[in-house]
């Protein structure tokens, strides 16, 4: 019995060669550089997928990834390596900046038949995108009559499906004050995002390291706490690509551990905590 248990455990462990190959696939597909210390994390997160597929080990999973109809396995791998820590009005100073400084000058041109485009990149389960929508509604209560849209993208289609449902549990709602709950849900007891806010947001799958179908220009781009998982060269290329899609004077909002570096830095001014404005 002990030998059988040991053999089964070994089959469900990722050996060094398999992990090295998986790391290479992950970086190629997502831009995320997995450290050696993440082997056990990946093993634990993918274990249930292997069991549900009846696979005997990670080498079988690796072989499956090469098959043309392995979309579900590739999605499982992406979901396993992405970190989906988020929250409503997370890093609150960014939403104060958005409501008090960024959006007000954009409202009058918007009302005069203009357009407004914002992007929540790596939006996870949607809390950031809906917080942007609530901030926009606060500044412009008649936003529903204007040409305003929030694009919300993520590489993980599983979290996008949850975001589109717009239903949140007590754990996500509990940190909110009564005013924030009203702004997001319409009442303190509701658990689904208000209809008018949901209509502002479009959720789409997107790999930040792949091709982008959007042409812009965007007035504001949020990309927070995702590029820290990319190698520096990919980070700097990402900043350049965001810059190319931002309107002159547009804003790029990064996470608290991120800084705009590389060639793109010459095209921006730092205006607030990890908040950069495109020169021009």
PyMOL commands that set and color helices and strands:
alter all, ss='L'
color gray80, all
select helices_A, chain A and resi 2-11+16-30+36-53+58-65+71-81+92-102+104-111+127-139+143-145+157-165+170-173+178-185+195-198+227-229+232-245+263-267
alter helices_A, ss='H'
color red, helices_A
select strands_A, chain A and resi 115-121+147-154+201-205+218-223+246-254+268-272+275-278
alter strands_A, ss='S'
color yellow, strands_A
deselect
rebuild
show_as cartoon
